[in-house]
Amino acid sequence: TAKRKDLETVKEIGPRMSEAIVYERKRGGEFKDWNDFVSRVKGVGKKSAAQMSADGLIINGQKMTDSAAPAAPK
């Protein structure tokens, strides 16, 4: 639910990434979980999502944990 300015306080998130996050949230609704976030936001992969989480980003009330980490592509 964070605004662009708030998202940019997370070390890994700059203006373009915050714009992409807000755009995708408006387009597809709130993110359900970390898998949903990674699959919908262009430019975010498993490693960058883990770093964003470590730097303070929370998705649907949750930090990214090993059990919440997106599955590797098959």
For each residue, the residues with C-beta under 8 A, 3 or more apart:
1: 30
2: 6 7
3: 6 7 22
4: 7 8 15 18 19 22
5: 8 9 18
6: 2 3 9
7: 2 3 4 10 13 17 18 21 22 57
8: 4 5 13 14 15 18
9: 5 6 13 56
10: 7 13 52 55 56 57
11: 51 55
12: 17 48 51 52 55 57
13: 7 8 9 10 17 18 21 52 57
14: 8 17 18
15: 4 8 18 19
16: 19 20 43
17: 7 12 13 14 20 21 41 43 44
18: 4 5 7 8 13 14 15 21 22
19: 4 15 16 22 23
20: 16 17 23 24 41 42 43
21: 7 13 17 18 24 25 41
22: 3 4 7 18 19 25 26
23: 19 20 26 27
24: 20 21 27 28 40 41 42
25: 21 22 28 29 30 31
26: 22 23
27: 23 24
28: 24 25 40
29: 25
30: 1 25 60
31: 25 34 36 37 40 59 60
32: 35 36 60
33: 36 37 59 60 62 68
34: 31 37 38 49 53 59 62 64 68 69 70
35: 32 38 39 68 70 71
36: 31 32 33 39 40 59
37: 31 33 34 40 41 44 49 59
38: 34 35 41 44 45 46 49 70
39: 35 36 70
40: 24 28 31 36 37
41: 17 20 21 24 37 38 44
42: 20 24
43: 16 17 20 48
44: 17 37 38 41 48 49 52
45: 38 48 49
46: 38 49 50 69 70 72
47: 50 51
48: 12 43 44 45 51 52
49: 34 37 38 44 45 46 52 53 64 69 70
50: 46 47 53 54 64 69
51: 11 12 47 48 54 55
52: 10 12 13 44 48 49 55 56 57 64
53: 34 49 50 56 57 58 59 63 64
54: 50 51 64
55: 10 11 12 51 52
56: 9 10 52 53
57: 7 10 12 13 52 53
58: 53 61 62 63
59: 31 33 34 36 37 53 62 64
60: 30 31 32 33
61: 58
62: 33 34 58 59 65 68
63: 53 58 68
64: 34 49 50 52 53 54 59 68 69
65: 62 68 69
66: 69
67:
68: 33 34 35 62 63 64 65
69: 34 46 49 50 64 65 66
70: 34 35 38 39 46 49
71: 35 74
72: 46
73:
74: 71
